[in-house]
Amino acid sequence: MTVRGNIVGIDSPEALERALRTAYYLADDGLATAAYLGLALGKPLLLEGAPGVGKTEAAKAIAAVLGRRLIRLQCYEGIDASAALYEWNYPRQMLAIRQAGEETIDIYGETFLIERPMLASLRAPDSTVLLIDEIDRADQEFEAFLLEFLSDFQISIPERGTVRAAERPVVVLTSNRTRDLHEALRRRCVYHWIEYPTAEREARIVMMRASSVAEATARAVVAAVGKLRREPLSKAPGIAEAVDWAEAATLLHARGARWPDAFKRSIGVALKDEEDLTFISSRLDALIAEAAA
């Protein structure tokens, strides 16, 4: 195993934490350490956590810090190898065959190959970061298919041969833990569980990401969001919703809405499910008042 202690000038978890901050991502020591070790050891980084805690944003920030293009593979039930690796452009092949007439043509040439995220990552490992997002949504068969890729970073195209990465690509996997991932996949990764940030850190995130939100507004939104997350909602607000809620309430206030009415009127950017809104409606005034106090 080749260990790279210094990656584009980043030689420690602390250095990575500072670099991520310049990409508008506040990482705690645990995440910065896991991400640094993943980069240094050349291993995929597996991030698990509840929806909305910043897993995908972490991958985007890592790509920004490294100065690389982010390639995203969004997983879903039924995803297969062709969606992840490559496909042949059959209509173009058929057209080429008709146009060739009696001439011999190679219908498995580069012209007819449709590159998908994993193949793109293998071909440009030094300029990309591959994000395999929400792997827990994929079937276990697809998860098993990933094992060889994550071990050897190579794939086989029957018509063209094996494609092997010149160096180990940077790969980030995320999971909302809707199901357990296979142990073999975990063994290939550096693992980190992302919790919701502390109220102090989340308020800093809101102020950093929102365009013109006052500190008092950010802290009130974070307090309200914290209370909502303790309710049995079908979709608890994540960090992005907290940022949006602070922005929306600030906008309404600037247009004349009074506090805390601006929070209540903009609740739709924090809660996006009718049943959740109905469930909390009778207590929303009190909840916002407590958070804004």
Salt bridges, closest charged atoms under 4 A:
ASP28 OD2 - ARG201 NH2 3.73
GLU48 OE1 - ARG177 NE 3.75
GLU48 OE2 - ARG186 NH2 3.31
GLU57 OE2 - LYS60 NZ 3.29
GLU57 OE1 - ARG209 NH1 3.36
GLU87 OE1 - ARG116 NH2 2.38
GLU110 OE1 - ARG123 NH2 2.79
GLU110 OE1 - ARG160 NH2 3.17
GLU115 OE2 - ARG123 NH1 2.92
ASP133 OD2 - ARG72 NH2 2.67
GLU134 OE1 - ARG137 NE 3.06
GLU143 OE1 - ARG179 NH1 2.73
GLU200 OE1 - ARG219 NH1 3.14
GLU202 OE2 - ARG229 NH2 2.75
GLU215 OE2 - ARG219 NE 2.96
GLU231 OE2 - ARG283 NH1 2.91
GLU241 OE2 - LYS272 NZ 3.70
ASP285 OD1 - LYS264 NZ 3.03
GLU290 OE1 - LYS227 NZ 3.37
